[in-house]
Amino acid sequence: MGRTVPSYRIALECEIKEWNGFIKALRSDDREAFEQMMNICRNYASAGSNATRPVLLEPMFMSILLAQQKALTEIKKDLAGIKQRLNQL
Protein backbone atom coordinates (compact mmCIF):
# COMPACT_ATOMS: atom_id res chain seq x y z
CA MET A 1 0.00 0.00 0.00
CA GLY A 2 1.16 3.51 -0.76
CA ARG A 3 1.41 6.38 1.64
CA THR A 4 -1.54 8.72 1.88
CA VAL A 5 0.44 11.51 3.54
CA PRO A 6 3.72 12.83 2.10
CA SER A 7 6.77 12.77 4.33
CA TYR A 8 7.35 15.86 6.44
CA ARG A 9 10.46 16.81 4.46
CA ILE A 10 8.59 16.66 1.16
CA ALA A 11 5.62 18.56 2.61
CA LEU A 12 8.01 21.14 4.05
CA GLU A 13 9.64 21.77 0.67
CA CYS A 14 6.19 22.08 -0.94
CA GLU A 15 5.15 24.59 1.72
CA ILE A 16 8.31 26.63 1.17
CA LYS A 17 7.69 26.66 -2.60
CA GLU A 18 4.17 27.99 -1.97
CA TRP A 19 5.77 31.10 -0.45
CA ASN A 20 7.60 31.98 -3.71
CA GLY A 21 5.38 34.98 -4.43
CA PHE A 22 6.08 36.37 -0.97
CA ILE A 23 9.81 35.68 -1.32
CA LYS A 24 10.02 37.43 -4.69
CA ALA A 25 8.46 40.56 -3.20
CA LEU A 26 11.12 40.80 -0.49
CA ARG A 27 14.27 42.93 -0.69
CA SER A 28 17.46 40.92 -1.07
CA ASP A 29 18.49 41.21 2.60
CA ASP A 30 15.00 40.18 3.70
CA ARG A 31 15.07 37.32 1.21
CA GLU A 32 18.31 36.11 2.77
CA ALA A 33 16.78 36.24 6.26
CA PHE A 34 13.73 34.33 5.02
CA GLU A 35 15.95 31.66 3.48
CA GLN A 36 17.84 31.36 6.78
CA MET A 37 14.52 30.73 8.55
CA MET A 38 13.59 28.06 6.02
CA ASN A 39 16.98 26.42 6.55
CA ILE A 40 16.23 26.32 10.27
CA CYS A 41 13.01 24.48 9.44
CA ARG A 42 14.99 22.04 7.32
CA ASN A 43 17.51 21.53 10.14
CA TYR A 44 14.71 20.61 12.55
CA ALA A 45 12.80 18.47 10.05
CA SER A 46 13.18 15.33 12.17
CA ALA A 47 11.64 17.06 15.18
CA GLY A 48 8.92 18.56 13.00
CA SER A 49 8.11 15.15 11.61
CA ASN A 50 7.83 13.69 15.10
CA ALA A 51 5.53 16.51 16.21
CA THR A 52 2.75 15.02 14.02
CA ARG A 53 0.87 18.30 13.90
CA PRO A 54 -1.97 18.63 11.38
CA VAL A 55 -0.89 22.17 10.43
CA LEU A 56 2.56 22.14 8.83
CA LEU A 57 3.30 25.75 9.78
CA GLU A 58 3.16 24.94 13.51
CA PRO A 59 6.36 22.85 13.64
CA MET A 60 7.95 25.31 11.20
CA PHE A 61 7.22 28.21 13.56
CA MET A 62 8.40 26.21 16.57
CA SER A 63 11.67 25.40 14.78
CA ILE A 64 12.27 29.08 14.05
CA LEU A 65 11.33 30.10 17.60
CA LEU A 66 13.61 27.45 19.07
CA ALA A 67 16.56 28.68 17.00
CA GLN A 68 15.84 32.28 18.02
CA GLN A 69 15.60 31.29 21.68
CA LYS A 70 18.92 29.48 21.47
CA ALA A 71 20.48 32.57 19.87
CA LEU A 72 19.02 34.84 22.57
CA THR A 73 20.33 32.58 25.32
CA GLU A 74 23.80 32.64 23.76
CA ILE A 75 23.70 36.44 23.40
CA LYS A 76 22.65 36.81 27.06
CA LYS A 77 25.47 34.51 28.13
CA ASP A 78 28.00 36.49 26.09
CA LEU A 79 26.65 39.79 27.43
CA ALA A 80 26.88 38.55 31.02
CA GLY A 81 30.50 37.56 30.39
CA ILE A 82 31.29 40.98 28.95
CA LYS A 83 29.65 42.72 31.92
CA GLN A 84 31.59 40.54 34.33
CA ARG A 85 34.90 41.38 32.62
CA LEU A 86 34.03 45.09 32.64
CA ASN A 87 33.22 44.97 36.37
CA GLN A 88 36.64 43.43 37.05
CA LEU A 89 38.43 46.41 35.49
Secondary structure as GFF3:
##gff-version 3
##sequence-region A 1 89
A	DSSP	alpha_helix	8	17	.	.	.	ID=ss1
A	DSSP	alpha_helix	20	25	.	.	.	ID=ss2
A	DSSP	alpha_helix	28	43	.	.	.	ID=ss3
A	DSSP	alpha_helix	45	51	.	.	.	ID=ss4
A	DSSP	alpha_helix	57	87	.	.	.	ID=ss5
###
